Amino acid sequence: MTECVIAHNVRRIRSFKGLSQEAVAEKAEVSRAAYRNIENGKTAPRVNTLQAIAKSLGVKLEDLVESTPPLSGVRFRRLKKMHSREQILVNVATWLRDFNMLEDLVKNEEKKKFAFRKSSSLVAKGEKDPEVIAASAREDSGLKKDSDAIRDICDLLVSRGIKVFPYSVASEGFFGLSVSKKESGPAIVVNVWDRIPVERWIFSAAHELGHIILHPDSFDVKVSEEDKKAEMEANVFASSFLMPKKRFEKEWNSTYGLHFVDRVFKVKRIFKVSYKTILSRLEGTSSFDKSIWMKFNVMYKQKFKRSLGGKVEPQPMNPYDFQEDRLYSLVRKAIQSEQITIHKGAQILRISLEKMREWGASWV
C-alpha cells in the first residue's frame, strides 16, 4: 500500500464521480487540507480515514488501495474528451482480470478460443471491403453467409472467444470500446446506459467486432481521436454482419403490402437493429435516396400524430435482448465448488451482497 497508489485511486474515483475535493472531505469528516495531502500523495492516511473516504465516494476500501494493471492494447475512441475515461479503463482492466482468473480457476470449463480466423486471414492478405469481411465473419460464427439472422449477439461473440462486458456509463457519446487479443482479450465493452437504445448496444457490439477483425494493429490506449475512415468501415461491417444483403432484401420485399413505417419496424425487429440502420441500408438502394429520412419522418408523424425525436427509438427492444451470461456462469460454478466466497462473487459481478444472496437463492 503506497501513498502514490492511494492518491491516484482517490483522485481518479472522485473525478469519475464528479465530486469536488471539498465535498468528499466534508462527507468523510476530514479537513480539506488533510484530504488534499492524501490526493497529492503527501500523507499516508490511517485505515479509519481511508474507510471514511471510501464510504463518501461510494466504493469499497480495496478500490482505494489496490493497484490495477493498466491496459495498453485498447481501442477507445471518442470525439469529445471524457473525464471518466481513466476510470472506465480501470474498471475494464479489473473485469478482464477477474474473468480470466475465473476461467483458470473453474475446472471443466473450456476456455473459448478466438474463432474469427478466416475473416482475420482475409484482412491479413489485404482484403479491404468490410462487406466481404463481414460475410466471412458470419461464416466464422457458424452462420449462413446470406441468410441467418443473429438471435443473441452476446452468446455468439462469447462462444467465438470474445468476452463481452455490458457496462453502464452516463454518456450518450460513448458507445463502447474493444480490447485486443494481445491484452488478455479479445474483449468488447458496450455502454448499456438506459438512455441508449438496446438496438444501439447490439450495433456497438458488432461495430467493435469489426474493429477487432478489420483493424488489429490500431489498438493503442494513448490514441483517443476517432479515425473517421476506420469508424465508417466498422459501421459498414456491423450493418453487413447483422443484416446480410440477400436476407435483408428478402425480408424487405416480403413486407411490400405494409405501410412504409410498418415495413421499417417489422424488418428492424427481425434483425434487432435501429430504424436508422434500416433507413441507412435502404438509402443505398436503387429505390431510395437521401430523401428517405425526411419521408420517413413525415409518414411517422402522419401515422402517430407526433414527431419522432432524433434520439428516440420507436418500438424499442427489451434489455433482455442483450445479456452476457458466461461470467455469471463462471461465478456460480466457482462459488458452488467453494473456490471463491459469495462476497468475492458479488465483487466480481459488481452487485451488492444482498443481490448476490438473492441470486444464489434462485439456483436450482
Beta strands, then each sheet from edge to edge (+ up, - down):
strand 1: 74-75
strand 2: 163-167
strand 3: 176-179
strand 4: 187-191
sheet 1: 1+ 3- 4+ 2+
end
